Amino acid sequence: MFDTDLYQQVLSLSAAWRVADVKLDIESTQIHVHVEHAEGSQWACPRCQKKLACYDHAPERTWRHRNTCQFQTLAHARISRVECPEHGVVQVKVP
Ligand SMILES: [Zn+2]
C-alpha cells in the first residue's frame, strides 16, 4: 500500500538509511516507518568526525515526524554506534 521509496523522500533520509517497512495502523491513525542502515556503512564519530564501521546498535528509538495526511507519522530506527579509538563507543548523529 505504501511505497518505501516515497517515505525515503518524505523523511529526507541520507543515502546510508533506507526504509525497510511501512505499516499503517488505521485504528490509531498512525503510520509506522521502520528505517535501517545499509550494510557496511561508515559512520562519523560525533566528536571527532572520524569515519568508522558500525560497532553495534542502540535500542530502537522512535521519532515523531510531521503528519502524512491526517496520519501521525512515526519513524523507528536502531541507531548505529561506533567504537572510536579516542572517544570509545559512541552513538552516531541521526539525520
Ligand atoms: Zn572520535
PDB file of the backbone (N, CA, C, O) and the ligand in Angstrom, with CONECT records:
HET     ZN  A 101       1
ATOM      1  N   MET A   1       0.822  -1.204   0.000  1.00  0.00           N
ATOM      2  CA  MET A   1       0.000   0.000   0.000  1.00  0.00           C
ATOM      3  C   MET A   1       0.865   1.267   0.000  1.00  0.00           C
ATOM      4  O   MET A   1       0.555   2.229  -0.703  1.00  0.00           O
ATOM      5  N   PHE A   2       1.941   1.268   0.781  1.00  0.00           N
ATOM      6  CA  PHE A   2       2.817   2.422   0.781  1.00  0.00           C
ATOM      7  C   PHE A   2       4.132   2.089   0.095  1.00  0.00           C
ATOM      8  O   PHE A   2       4.642   0.971   0.163  1.00  0.00           O
ATOM      9  N   ASP A   3       4.639   3.080  -0.547  1.00  0.00           N
ATOM     10  CA  ASP A   3       5.871   2.915  -1.286  1.00  0.00           C
ATOM     11  C   ASP A   3       7.036   3.290  -0.361  1.00  0.00           C
ATOM     12  O   ASP A   3       7.110   4.420   0.122  1.00  0.00           O
ATOM     13  N   THR A   4       7.936   2.343  -0.120  1.00  0.00           N
ATOM     14  CA  THR A   4       9.052   2.648   0.782  1.00  0.00           C
ATOM     15  C   THR A   4       9.946   3.741   0.193  1.00  0.00           C
ATOM     16  O   THR A   4      10.541   4.517   0.940  1.00  0.00           O
ATOM     17  N   ASP A   5      10.047   3.812  -1.141  1.00  0.00           N
ATOM     18  CA  ASP A   5      10.843   4.871  -1.780  1.00  0.00           C
ATOM     19  C   ASP A   5      10.238   6.237  -1.503  1.00  0.00           C
ATOM     20  O   ASP A   5      10.950   7.224  -1.314  1.00  0.00           O
ATOM     21  N   LEU A   6       8.923   6.274  -1.483  1.00  0.00           N
ATOM     22  CA  LEU A   6       8.232   7.530  -1.201  1.00  0.00           C
ATOM     23  C   LEU A   6       8.624   8.021   0.194  1.00  0.00           C
ATOM     24  O   LEU A   6       8.929   9.199   0.381  1.00  0.00           O
ATOM     25  N   TYR A   7       8.613   7.118   1.161  1.00  0.00           N
ATOM     26  CA  TYR A   7       8.949   7.508   2.531  1.00  0.00           C
ATOM     27  C   TYR A   7      10.411   7.880   2.690  1.00  0.00           C
ATOM     28  O   TYR A   7      10.773   8.681   3.552  1.00  0.00           O
ATOM     29  N   GLN A   8      11.241   7.290   1.851  1.00  0.00           N
ATOM     30  CA  GLN A   8      12.653   7.674   1.817  1.00  0.00           C
ATOM     31  C   GLN A   8      12.740   9.179   1.531  1.00  0.00           C
ATOM     32  O   GLN A   8      13.527   9.901   2.144  1.00  0.00           O
ATOM     33  N   GLN A   9      11.911   9.629   0.585  1.00  0.00           N
ATOM     34  CA  GLN A   9      11.868  11.048   0.219  1.00  0.00           C
ATOM     35  C   GLN A   9      11.198  11.871   1.322  1.00  0.00           C
ATOM     36  O   GLN A   9      11.689  12.933   1.706  1.00  0.00           O
ATOM     37  N   VAL A  10      10.092  11.373   1.812  1.00  0.00           N
ATOM     38  CA  VAL A  10       9.314  12.104   2.819  1.00  0.00           C
ATOM     39  C   VAL A  10      10.161  12.389   4.058  1.00  0.00           C
ATOM     40  O   VAL A  10      10.130  13.496   4.597  1.00  0.00           O
ATOM     41  N   LEU A  11      10.909  11.398   4.501  1.00  0.00           N
ATOM     42  CA  LEU A  11      11.722  11.557   5.705  1.00  0.00           C
ATOM     43  C   LEU A  11      13.081  12.187   5.401  1.00  0.00           C
ATOM     44  O   LEU A  11      13.895  12.373   6.306  1.00  0.00           O
ATOM     45  N   SER A  12      13.328  12.515   4.138  1.00  0.00           N
ATOM     46  CA  SER A  12      14.618  13.036   3.649  1.00  0.00           C
ATOM     47  C   SER A  12      15.796  12.309   4.288  1.00  0.00           C
ATOM     48  O   SER A  12      16.639  12.917   4.947  1.00  0.00           O
ATOM     49  N   LEU A  13      15.834  11.023   4.081  1.00  0.00           N
ATOM     50  CA  LEU A  13      16.904  10.202   4.644  1.00  0.00           C
ATOM     51  C   LEU A  13      18.167  10.314   3.800  1.00  0.00           C
ATOM     52  O   LEU A  13      18.110  10.460   2.579  1.00  0.00           O
ATOM     53  N   SER A  14      19.293  10.244   4.473  1.00  0.00           N
ATOM     54  CA  SER A  14      20.552  10.236   3.738  1.00  0.00           C
ATOM     55  C   SER A  14      20.736   8.851   3.119  1.00  0.00           C
ATOM     56  O   SER A  14      20.010   7.914   3.452  1.00  0.00           O
ATOM     57  N   ALA A  15      21.691   8.732   2.236  1.00  0.00           N
ATOM     58  CA  ALA A  15      21.889   7.504   1.470  1.00  0.00           C
ATOM     59  C   ALA A  15      22.184   6.291   2.358  1.00  0.00           C
ATOM     60  O   ALA A  15      21.920   5.154   1.970  1.00  0.00           O
ATOM     61  N   ALA A  16      22.732   6.540   3.549  1.00  0.00           N
ATOM     62  CA  ALA A  16      23.084   5.428   4.438  1.00  0.00           C
ATOM     63  C   ALA A  16      21.848   4.721   4.999  1.00  0.00           C
ATOM     64  O   ALA A  16      21.941   3.582   5.458  1.00  0.00           O
ATOM     65  N   TRP A  17      20.692   5.391   4.963  1.00  0.00           N
ATOM     66  CA  TRP A  17      19.486   4.845   5.552  1.00  0.00           C
ATOM     67  C   TRP A  17      18.483   4.464   4.487  1.00  0.00           C
ATOM     68  O   TRP A  17      18.373   5.111   3.446  1.00  0.00           O
ATOM     69  N   ARG A  18      17.758   3.407   4.769  1.00  0.00           N
ATOM     70  CA  ARG A  18      16.684   3.064   3.839  1.00  0.00           C
ATOM     71  C   ARG A  18      15.447   2.657   4.637  1.00  0.00           C
ATOM     72  O   ARG A  18      15.528   2.177   5.768  1.00  0.00           O
ATOM     73  N   VAL A  19      14.325   2.866   4.008  1.00  0.00           N
ATOM     74  CA  VAL A  19      13.058   2.487   4.627  1.00  0.00           C
ATOM     75  C   VAL A  19      12.864   0.994   4.413  1.00  0.00           C
ATOM     76  O   VAL A  19      12.787   0.527   3.276  1.00  0.00           O
ATOM     77  N   ALA A  20      12.786   0.251   5.505  1.00  0.00           N
ATOM     78  CA  ALA A  20      12.649  -1.204   5.410  1.00  0.00           C
ATOM     79  C   ALA A  20      11.186  -1.612   5.340  1.00  0.00           C
ATOM     80  O   ALA A  20      10.838  -2.590   4.679  1.00  0.00           O
ATOM     81  N   ASP A  21      10.334  -0.865   6.020  1.00  0.00           N
ATOM     82  CA  ASP A  21       8.953  -1.287   6.128  1.00  0.00           C
ATOM     83  C   ASP A  21       8.074  -0.090   6.501  1.00  0.00           C
ATOM     84  O   ASP A  21       8.482   0.772   7.280  1.00  0.00           O
ATOM     85  N   VAL A  22       6.907  -0.049   5.956  1.00  0.00           N
ATOM     86  CA  VAL A  22       5.930   0.986   6.303  1.00  0.00           C
ATOM     87  C   VAL A  22       4.640   0.288   6.685  1.00  0.00           C
ATOM     88  O   VAL A  22       4.091  -0.501   5.915  1.00  0.00           O
ATOM     89  N   LYS A  23       4.161   0.588   7.886  1.00  0.00           N
ATOM     90  CA  LYS A  23       2.920  -0.049   8.346  1.00  0.00           C
ATOM     91  C   LYS A  23       1.888   1.006   8.702  1.00  0.00           C
ATOM     92  O   LYS A  23       2.181   2.005   9.358  1.00  0.00           O
ATOM     93  N   LEU A  24       0.694   0.753   8.254  1.00  0.00           N
ATOM     94  CA  LEU A  24      -0.398   1.672   8.517  1.00  0.00           C
ATOM     95  C   LEU A  24      -1.272   1.092   9.621  1.00  0.00           C
ATOM     96  O   LEU A  24      -1.702  -0.060   9.553  1.00  0.00           O
ATOM     97  N   ASP A  25      -1.526   1.913  10.641  1.00  0.00           N
ATOM     98  CA  ASP A  25      -2.416   1.493  11.719  1.00  0.00           C
ATOM     99  C   ASP A  25      -3.653   2.377  11.650  1.00  0.00           C
ATOM    100  O   ASP A  25      -3.650   3.512  12.125  1.00  0.00           O
ATOM    101  N   ILE A  26      -4.690   1.849  11.062  1.00  0.00           N
ATOM    102  CA  ILE A  26      -5.903   2.635  10.823  1.00  0.00           C
ATOM    103  C   ILE A  26      -6.556   3.050  12.143  1.00  0.00           C
ATOM    104  O   ILE A  26      -7.013   4.185  12.279  1.00  0.00           O
ATOM    105  N   GLU A  27      -6.602   2.152  13.099  1.00  0.00           N
ATOM    106  CA  GLU A  27      -7.285   2.426  14.365  1.00  0.00           C
ATOM    107  C   GLU A  27      -6.690   3.604  15.116  1.00  0.00           C
ATOM    108  O   GLU A  27      -7.412   4.462  15.622  1.00  0.00           O
ATOM    109  N   SER A  28      -5.362   3.636  15.184  1.00  0.00           N
ATOM    110  CA  SER A  28      -4.730   4.738  15.917  1.00  0.00           C
ATOM    111  C   SER A  28      -4.313   5.872  14.970  1.00  0.00           C
ATOM    112  O   SER A  28      -3.650   6.821  15.390  1.00  0.00           O
ATOM    113  N   THR A  29      -4.698   5.773  13.710  1.00  0.00           N
ATOM    114  CA  THR A  29      -4.314   6.729  12.648  1.00  0.00           C
ATOM    115  C   THR A  29      -2.826   7.088  12.718  1.00  0.00           C
ATOM    116  O   THR A  29      -2.439   8.255  12.774  1.00  0.00           O
ATOM    117  N   GLN A  30      -2.022   6.035  12.714  1.00  0.00           N
ATOM    118  CA  GLN A  30      -0.575   6.235  12.732  1.00  0.00           C
ATOM    119  C   GLN A  30       0.066   5.461  11.586  1.00  0.00           C
ATOM    120  O   GLN A  30      -0.403   4.397  11.181  1.00  0.00           O
ATOM    121  N   ILE A  31       1.146   6.030  11.082  1.00  0.00           N
ATOM    122  CA  ILE A  31       1.952   5.335  10.091  1.00  0.00           C
ATOM    123  C   ILE A  31       3.309   5.080  10.742  1.00  0.00           C
ATOM    124  O   ILE A  31       3.963   6.005  11.224  1.00  0.00           O
ATOM    125  N   HIS A  32       3.718   3.816  10.747  1.00  0.00           N
ATOM    126  CA  HIS A  32       4.992   3.454  11.348  1.00  0.00           C
ATOM    127  C   HIS A  32       5.982   3.150  10.240  1.00  0.00           C
ATOM    128  O   HIS A  32       5.771   2.248   9.429  1.00  0.00           O
ATOM    129  N   VAL A  33       7.055   3.908  10.217  1.00  0.00           N
ATOM    130  CA  VAL A  33       8.074   3.731   9.188  1.00  0.00           C
ATOM    131  C   VAL A  33       9.314   3.156   9.858  1.00  0.00           C
ATOM    132  O   VAL A  33       9.891   3.786  10.744  1.00  0.00           O
ATOM    133  N   HIS A  34       9.721   1.978   9.444  1.00  0.00           N
ATOM    134  CA  HIS A  34      10.901   1.343  10.018  1.00  0.00           C
ATOM    135  C   HIS A  34      12.092   1.591   9.103  1.00  0.00           C
ATOM    136  O   HIS A  34      12.060   1.294   7.909  1.00  0.00           O
ATOM    137  N   VAL A  35      13.133   2.140   9.694  1.00  0.00           N
ATOM    138  CA  VAL A  35      14.301   2.566   8.929  1.00  0.00           C
ATOM    139  C   VAL A  35      15.510   1.729   9.326  1.00  0.00           C
ATOM    140  O   VAL A  35      15.722   1.449  10.506  1.00  0.00           O
ATOM    141  N   GLU A  36      16.281   1.342   8.357  1.00  0.00           N
ATOM    142  CA  GLU A  36      17.506   0.561   8.604  1.00  0.00           C
ATOM    143  C   GLU A  36      18.662   1.232   7.884  1.00  0.00           C
ATOM    144  O   GLU A  36      18.456   1.999   6.942  1.00  0.00           O
ATOM    145  N   HIS A  37      19.876   0.942   8.330  1.00  0.00           N
ATOM    146  CA  HIS A  37      21.012   1.474   7.574  1.00  0.00           C
ATOM    147  C   HIS A  37      21.567   0.394   6.672  1.00  0.00           C
ATOM    148  O   HIS A  37      21.424  -0.802   6.926  1.00  0.00           O
ATOM    149  N   ALA A  38      22.202   0.851   5.615  1.00  0.00           N
ATOM    150  CA  ALA A  38      22.771  -0.062   4.628  1.00  0.00           C
ATOM    151  C   ALA A  38      23.913  -0.852   5.266  1.00  0.00           C
ATOM    152  O   ALA A  38      24.653  -0.338   6.104  1.00  0.00           O
ATOM    153  N   GLU A  39      24.036  -2.080   4.861  1.00  0.00           N
ATOM    154  CA  GLU A  39      25.099  -2.969   5.341  1.00  0.00           C
ATOM    155  C   GLU A  39      26.460  -2.361   4.983  1.00  0.00           C
ATOM    156  O   GLU A  39      26.660  -1.877   3.869  1.00  0.00           O
ATOM    157  N   GLY A  40      27.377  -2.392   5.928  1.00  0.00           N
ATOM    158  CA  GLY A  40      28.744  -1.923   5.652  1.00  0.00           C
ATOM    159  C   GLY A  40      28.896  -0.405   5.585  1.00  0.00           C
ATOM    160  O   GLY A  40      29.906   0.094   5.089  1.00  0.00           O
ATOM    161  N   SER A  41      27.906   0.328   6.080  1.00  0.00           N
ATOM    162  CA  SER A  41      28.013   1.792   6.069  1.00  0.00           C
ATOM    163  C   SER A  41      29.107   2.252   7.019  1.00  0.00           C
ATOM    164  O   SER A  41      29.427   1.580   8.000  1.00  0.00           O
ATOM    165  N   GLN A  42      29.672   3.406   6.707  1.00  0.00           N
ATOM    166  CA  GLN A  42      30.663   4.018   7.586  1.00  0.00           C
ATOM    167  C   GLN A  42      29.988   5.194   8.283  1.00  0.00           C
ATOM    168  O   GLN A  42      29.167   5.902   7.700  1.00  0.00           O
ATOM    169  N   TRP A  43      30.357   5.378   9.537  1.00  0.00           N
ATOM    170  CA  TRP A  43      29.717   6.408  10.348  1.00  0.00           C
ATOM    171  C   TRP A  43      30.765   7.323  10.935  1.00  0.00           C
ATOM    172  O   TRP A  43      31.865   6.890  11.278  1.00  0.00           O
ATOM    173  N   ALA A  44      30.421   8.587  11.048  1.00  0.00           N
ATOM    174  CA  ALA A  44      31.353   9.558  11.625  1.00  0.00           C
ATOM    175  C   ALA A  44      31.188   9.572  13.139  1.00  0.00           C
ATOM    176  O   ALA A  44      30.070   9.603  13.654  1.00  0.00           O
ATOM    177  N   CYS A  45      32.313   9.550  13.840  1.00  0.00           N
ATOM    178  CA  CYS A  45      32.277   9.752  15.287  1.00  0.00           C
ATOM    179  C   CYS A  45      31.676  11.138  15.525  1.00  0.00           C
ATOM    180  O   CYS A  45      32.121  12.103  14.903  1.00  0.00           O
ATOM    181  N   PRO A  46      30.674  11.267  16.410  1.00  0.00           N
ATOM    182  CA  PRO A  46      30.040  12.579  16.607  1.00  0.00           C
ATOM    183  C   PRO A  46      30.971  13.620  17.214  1.00  0.00           C
ATOM    184  O   PRO A  46      30.675  14.814  17.185  1.00  0.00           O
ATOM    185  N   ARG A  47      32.101  13.166  17.767  1.00  0.00           N
ATOM    186  CA  ARG A  47      33.003  14.120  18.423  1.00  0.00           C
ATOM    187  C   ARG A  47      34.192  14.514  17.570  1.00  0.00           C
ATOM    188  O   ARG A  47      34.604  15.674  17.590  1.00  0.00           O
ATOM    189  N   CYS A  48      34.759  13.569  16.815  1.00  0.00           N
ATOM    190  CA  CYS A  48      35.935  13.917  16.009  1.00  0.00           C
ATOM    191  C   CYS A  48      35.709  13.721  14.515  1.00  0.00           C
ATOM    192  O   CYS A  48      36.606  13.999  13.718  1.00  0.00           O
ATOM    193  N   GLN A  49      34.522  13.245  14.116  1.00  0.00           N
ATOM    194  CA  GLN A  49      34.156  13.050  12.715  1.00  0.00           C
ATOM    195  C   GLN A  49      34.944  11.949  12.004  1.00  0.00           C
ATOM    196  O   GLN A  49      34.836  11.800  10.787  1.00  0.00           O
ATOM    197  N   LYS A  50      35.732  11.180  12.753  1.00  0.00           N
ATOM    198  CA  LYS A  50      36.464  10.070  12.149  1.00  0.00           C
ATOM    199  C   LYS A  50      35.456   9.040  11.641  1.00  0.00           C
ATOM    200  O   LYS A  50      34.486   8.707  12.322  1.00  0.00           O
ATOM    201  N   LYS A  51      35.713   8.541  10.421  1.00  0.00           N
ATOM    202  CA  LYS A  51      34.811   7.556   9.814  1.00  0.00           C
ATOM    203  C   LYS A  51      35.129   6.158  10.344  1.00  0.00           C
ATOM    204  O   LYS A  51      36.269   5.697  10.291  1.00  0.00           O
ATOM    205  N   LEU A  52      34.098   5.506  10.850  1.00  0.00           N
ATOM    206  CA  LEU A  52      34.285   4.201  11.477  1.00  0.00           C
ATOM    207  C   LEU A  52      33.187   3.237  11.028  1.00  0.00           C
ATOM    208  O   LEU A  52      32.104   3.645  10.608  1.00  0.00           O
ATOM    209  N   ALA A  53      33.503   1.959  11.129  1.00  0.00           N
ATOM    210  CA  ALA A  53      32.495   0.948  10.819  1.00  0.00           C
ATOM    211  C   ALA A  53      31.506   0.859  11.984  1.00  0.00           C
ATOM    212  O   ALA A  53      31.813   1.260  13.107  1.00  0.00           O
ATOM    213  N   CYS A  54      30.334   0.338  11.702  1.00  0.00           N
ATOM    214  CA  CYS A  54      29.322   0.168  12.740  1.00  0.00           C
ATOM    215  C   CYS A  54      29.826  -0.827  13.791  1.00  0.00           C
ATOM    216  O   CYS A  54      30.320  -1.901  13.450  1.00  0.00           O
ATOM    217  N   TYR A  55      29.697  -0.462  15.058  1.00  0.00           N
ATOM    218  CA  TYR A  55      30.150  -1.337  16.146  1.00  0.00           C
ATOM    219  C   TYR A  55      28.973  -2.181  16.645  1.00  0.00           C
ATOM    220  O   TYR A  55      29.044  -3.409  16.664  1.00  0.00           O
ATOM    221  N   ASP A  56      27.906  -1.515  17.041  1.00  0.00           N
ATOM    222  CA  ASP A  56      26.664  -2.221  17.384  1.00  0.00           C
ATOM    223  C   ASP A  56      25.524  -1.219  17.286  1.00  0.00           C
ATOM    224  O   ASP A  56      25.691  -0.143  16.712  1.00  0.00           O
ATOM    225  N   HIS A  57      24.378  -1.559  17.837  1.00  0.00           N
ATOM    226  CA  HIS A  57      23.224  -0.673  17.708  1.00  0.00           C
ATOM    227  C   HIS A  57      22.627  -0.345  19.061  1.00  0.00           C
ATOM    228  O   HIS A  57      22.553  -1.190  19.953  1.00  0.00           O
ATOM    229  N   ALA A  58      22.214   0.876  19.190  1.00  0.00           N
ATOM    230  CA  ALA A  58      21.475   1.283  20.380  1.00  0.00           C
ATOM    231  C   ALA A  58      20.064   0.697  20.276  1.00  0.00           C
ATOM    232  O   ALA A  58      19.626   0.339  19.182  1.00  0.00           O
ATOM    233  N   PRO A  59      19.346   0.596  21.406  1.00  0.00           N
ATOM    234  CA  PRO A  59      17.958   0.113  21.328  1.00  0.00           C
ATOM    235  C   PRO A  59      17.114   0.997  20.413  1.00  0.00           C
ATOM    236  O   PRO A  59      17.422   2.172  20.211  1.00  0.00           O
ATOM    237  N   GLU A  60      16.067   0.428  19.874  1.00  0.00           N
ATOM    238  CA  GLU A  60      15.238   1.160  18.923  1.00  0.00           C
ATOM    239  C   GLU A  60      14.693   2.450  19.525  1.00  0.00           C
ATOM    240  O   GLU A  60      14.276   2.494  20.682  1.00  0.00           O
ATOM    241  N   ARG A  61      14.711   3.483  18.713  1.00  0.00           N
ATOM    242  CA  ARG A  61      14.118   4.763  19.116  1.00  0.00           C
ATOM    243  C   ARG A  61      13.010   5.111  18.150  1.00  0.00           C
ATOM    244  O   ARG A  61      12.963   4.613  17.025  1.00  0.00           O
ATOM    245  N   THR A  62      12.130   5.962  18.599  1.00  0.00           N
ATOM    246  CA  THR A  62      11.006   6.383  17.767  1.00  0.00           C
ATOM    247  C   THR A  62      11.005   7.901  17.675  1.00  0.00           C
ATOM    248  O   THR A  62      11.158   8.596  18.680  1.00  0.00           O
ATOM    249  N   TRP A  63      10.832   8.399  16.477  1.00  0.00           N
ATOM    250  CA  TRP A  63      10.736   9.834  16.248  1.00  0.00           C
ATOM    251  C   TRP A  63       9.384  10.163  15.657  1.00  0.00           C
ATOM    252  O   TRP A  63       8.867   9.446  14.800  1.00  0.00           O
ATOM    253  N   ARG A  64       8.832  11.236  16.119  1.00  0.00           N
ATOM    254  CA  ARG A  64       7.613  11.759  15.576  1.00  0.00           C
ATOM    255  C   ARG A  64       7.975  12.609  14.368  1.00  0.00           C
ATOM    256  O   ARG A  64       8.818  13.500  14.463  1.00  0.00           O
ATOM    257  N   HIS A  65       7.355  12.343  13.256  1.00  0.00           N
ATOM    258  CA  HIS A  65       7.572  13.142  12.051  1.00  0.00           C
ATOM    259  C   HIS A  65       6.302  13.910  11.784  1.00  0.00           C
ATOM    260  O   HIS A  65       5.260  13.606  12.366  1.00  0.00           O
ATOM    261  N   ARG A  66       6.367  14.902  10.913  1.00  0.00           N
ATOM    262  CA  ARG A  66       5.115  15.603  10.612  1.00  0.00           C
ATOM    263  C   ARG A  66       4.136  14.627   9.953  1.00  0.00           C
ATOM    264  O   ARG A  66       4.535  13.628   9.355  1.00  0.00           O
ATOM    265  N   ASN A  67       2.890  14.934  10.075  1.00  0.00           N
ATOM    266  CA  ASN A  67       1.864  14.000   9.629  1.00  0.00           C
ATOM    267  C   ASN A  67       1.820  13.844   8.111  1.00  0.00           C
ATOM    268  O   ASN A  67       2.124  14.768   7.357  1.00  0.00           O
ATOM    269  N   THR A  68       1.436  12.652   7.696  1.00  0.00           N
ATOM    270  CA  THR A  68       1.152  12.379   6.293  1.00  0.00           C
ATOM    271  C   THR A  68      -0.371  12.341   6.219  1.00  0.00           C
ATOM    272  O   THR A  68      -0.997  11.463   6.813  1.00  0.00           O
ATOM    273  N   CYS A  69      -0.963  13.270   5.509  1.00  0.00           N
ATOM    274  CA  CYS A  69      -2.418  13.437   5.514  1.00  0.00           C
ATOM    275  C   CYS A  69      -2.839  13.583   6.989  1.00  0.00           C
ATOM    276  O   CYS A  69      -2.234  14.383   7.704  1.00  0.00           O
ATOM    277  N   GLN A  70      -3.822  12.863   7.456  1.00  0.00           N
ATOM    278  CA  GLN A  70      -4.225  13.010   8.859  1.00  0.00           C
ATOM    279  C   GLN A  70      -3.534  11.994   9.756  1.00  0.00           C
ATOM    280  O   GLN A  70      -3.825  11.904  10.949  1.00  0.00           O
ATOM    281  N   PHE A  71      -2.625  11.236   9.177  1.00  0.00           N
ATOM    282  CA  PHE A  71      -1.952  10.197   9.954  1.00  0.00           C
ATOM    283  C   PHE A  71      -0.689  10.728  10.620  1.00  0.00           C
ATOM    284  O   PHE A  71       0.121  11.427  10.011  1.00  0.00           O
ATOM    285  N   GLN A  72      -0.554  10.374  11.878  1.00  0.00           N
ATOM    286  CA  GLN A  72       0.666  10.726  12.595  1.00  0.00           C
ATOM    287  C   GLN A  72       1.764   9.783  12.087  1.00  0.00           C
ATOM    288  O   GLN A  72       1.577   8.566  12.049  1.00  0.00           O
ATOM    289  N   THR A  73       2.895  10.349  11.701  1.00  0.00           N
ATOM    290  CA  THR A  73       3.967   9.528  11.155  1.00  0.00           C
ATOM    291  C   THR A  73       5.049   9.330  12.206  1.00  0.00           C
ATOM    292  O   THR A  73       5.578  10.293  12.761  1.00  0.00           O
ATOM    293  N   LEU A  74       5.370   8.076  12.470  1.00  0.00           N
ATOM    294  CA  LEU A  74       6.393   7.736  13.461  1.00  0.00           C
ATOM    295  C   LEU A  74       7.495   6.936  12.790  1.00  0.00           C
ATOM    296  O   LEU A  74       7.234   5.917  12.151  1.00  0.00           O
ATOM    297  N   ALA A  75       8.706   7.395  12.937  1.00  0.00           N
ATOM    298  CA  ALA A  75       9.846   6.684  12.360  1.00  0.00           C
ATOM    299  C   ALA A  75      10.529   5.877  13.460  1.00  0.00           C
ATOM    300  O   ALA A  75      10.758   6.388  14.556  1.00  0.00           O
ATOM    301  N   HIS A  76      10.852   4.628  13.174  1.00  0.00           N
ATOM    302  CA  HIS A  76      11.524   3.757  14.128  1.00  0.00           C
ATOM    303  C   HIS A  76      12.882   3.361  13.554  1.00  0.00           C
ATOM    304  O   HIS A  76      12.981   2.983  12.386  1.00  0.00           O
ATOM    305  N   ALA A  77      13.911   3.448  14.366  1.00  0.00           N
ATOM    306  CA  ALA A  77      15.228   3.029  13.898  1.00  0.00           C
ATOM    307  C   ALA A  77      16.116   2.672  15.073  1.00  0.00           C
ATOM    308  O   ALA A  77      15.964   3.199  16.175  1.00  0.00           O
ATOM    309  N   ARG A  78      17.033   1.777  14.818  1.00  0.00           N
ATOM    310  CA  ARG A  78      18.074   1.473  15.797  1.00  0.00           C
ATOM    311  C   ARG A  78      19.320   2.197  15.311  1.00  0.00           C
ATOM    312  O   ARG A  78      19.812   1.943  14.212  1.00  0.00           O
ATOM    313  N   ILE A  79      19.816   3.088  16.131  1.00  0.00           N
ATOM    314  CA  ILE A  79      20.938   3.922  15.729  1.00  0.00           C
ATOM    315  C   ILE A  79      22.252   3.180  15.922  1.00  0.00           C
ATOM    316  O   ILE A  79      22.474   2.500  16.924  1.00  0.00           O
ATOM    317  N   SER A  80      23.112   3.337  14.922  1.00  0.00           N
ATOM    318  CA  SER A  80      24.423   2.692  14.979  1.00  0.00           C
ATOM    319  C   SER A  80      25.288   3.339  16.047  1.00  0.00           C
ATOM    320  O   SER A  80      25.159   4.524  16.352  1.00  0.00           O
ATOM    321  N   ARG A  81      26.167   2.527  16.601  1.00  0.00           N
ATOM    322  CA  ARG A  81      27.194   3.054  17.483  1.00  0.00           C
ATOM    323  C   ARG A  81      28.531   2.679  16.863  1.00  0.00           C
ATOM    324  O   ARG A  81      28.656   1.631  16.229  1.00  0.00           O
ATOM    325  N   VAL A  82      29.509   3.515  17.043  1.00  0.00           N
ATOM    326  CA  VAL A  82      30.851   3.244  16.524  1.00  0.00           C
ATOM    327  C   VAL A  82      31.825   3.172  17.693  1.00  0.00           C
ATOM    328  O   VAL A  82      31.579   3.734  18.761  1.00  0.00           O
ATOM    329  N   GLU A  83      32.922   2.480  17.476  1.00  0.00           N
ATOM    330  CA  GLU A  83      33.955   2.441  18.508  1.00  0.00           C
ATOM    331  C   GLU A  83      35.111   3.290  18.019  1.00  0.00           C
ATOM    332  O   GLU A  83      35.898   2.869  17.172  1.00  0.00           O
ATOM    333  N   CYS A  84      35.201   4.488  18.565  1.00  0.00           N
ATOM    334  CA  CYS A  84      36.254   5.421  18.174  1.00  0.00           C
ATOM    335  C   CYS A  84      37.473   5.150  19.053  1.00  0.00           C
ATOM    336  O   CYS A  84      37.334   4.988  20.265  1.00  0.00           O
ATOM    337  N   PRO A  85      38.684   5.098  18.447  1.00  0.00           N
ATOM    338  CA  PRO A  85      39.875   4.855  19.268  1.00  0.00           C
ATOM    339  C   PRO A  85      40.075   5.933  20.335  1.00  0.00           C
ATOM    340  O   PRO A  85      40.676   5.676  21.379  1.00  0.00           O
ATOM    341  N   GLU A  86      39.573   7.132  20.070  1.00  0.00           N
ATOM    342  CA  GLU A  86      39.743   8.233  21.023  1.00  0.00           C
ATOM    343  C   GLU A  86      38.569   8.392  21.980  1.00  0.00           C
ATOM    344  O   GLU A  86      38.758   8.694  23.159  1.00  0.00           O
ATOM    345  N   HIS A  87      37.365   8.189  21.474  1.00  0.00           N
ATOM    346  CA  HIS A  87      36.175   8.523  22.264  1.00  0.00           C
ATOM    347  C   HIS A  87      35.364   7.319  22.723  1.00  0.00           C
ATOM    348  O   HIS A  87      34.316   7.475  23.350  1.00  0.00           O
ATOM    349  N   GLY A  88      35.844   6.126  22.413  1.00  0.00           N
ATOM    350  CA  GLY A  88      35.137   4.927  22.868  1.00  0.00           C
ATOM    351  C   GLY A  88      33.892   4.664  22.031  1.00  0.00           C
ATOM    352  O   GLY A  88      33.762   5.136  20.902  1.00  0.00           O
ATOM    353  N   VAL A  89      32.985   3.897  22.621  1.00  0.00           N
ATOM    354  CA  VAL A  89      31.770   3.532  21.900  1.00  0.00           C
ATOM    355  C   VAL A  89      30.757   4.667  22.031  1.00  0.00           C
ATOM    356  O   VAL A  89      30.288   4.974  23.126  1.00  0.00           O
ATOM    357  N   VAL A  90      30.428   5.286  20.891  1.00  0.00           N
ATOM    358  CA  VAL A  90      29.510   6.417  20.894  1.00  0.00           C
ATOM    359  C   VAL A  90      28.444   6.226  19.822  1.00  0.00           C
ATOM    360  O   VAL A  90      28.665   5.573  18.802  1.00  0.00           O
ATOM    361  N   GLN A  91      27.298   6.807  20.083  1.00  0.00           N
ATOM    362  CA  GLN A  91      26.189   6.728  19.136  1.00  0.00           C
ATOM    363  C   GLN A  91      26.369   7.805  18.066  1.00  0.00           C
ATOM    364  O   GLN A  91      26.719   8.943  18.376  1.00  0.00           O
ATOM    365  N   VAL A  92      26.129   7.441  16.820  1.00  0.00           N
ATOM    366  CA  VAL A  92      26.291   8.409  15.730  1.00  0.00           C
ATOM    367  C   VAL A  92      25.123   9.388  15.714  1.00  0.00           C
ATOM    368  O   VAL A  92      24.081   9.149  16.323  1.00  0.00           O
ATOM    369  N   LYS A  93      25.323  10.490  15.007  1.00  0.00           N
ATOM    370  CA  LYS A  93      24.259  11.506  14.896  1.00  0.00           C
ATOM    371  C   LYS A  93      23.202  11.027  13.907  1.00  0.00           C
ATOM    372  O   LYS A  93      23.502  10.380  12.903  1.00  0.00           O
ATOM    373  N   VAL A  94      21.982  11.360  14.220  1.00  0.00           N
ATOM    374  CA  VAL A  94      20.863  10.949  13.371  1.00  0.00           C
ATOM    375  C   VAL A  94      20.469  12.126  12.480  1.00  0.00           C
ATOM    376  O   VAL A  94      20.393  13.267  12.936  1.00  0.00           O
ATOM    377  N   PRO A  95      20.218  11.830  11.199  1.00  0.00           N
ATOM    378  CA  PRO A  95      19.798  12.935  10.330  1.00  0.00           C
ATOM    379  C   PRO A  95      18.455  13.535  10.750  1.00  0.00           C
ATOM    380  O   PRO A  95      17.972  14.472  10.114  1.00  0.00           O
TER     381      PRO A  95
HETATM  382 ZN    ZN A 101      36.008  10.170  17.988  1.00  0.00          ZN2+
END
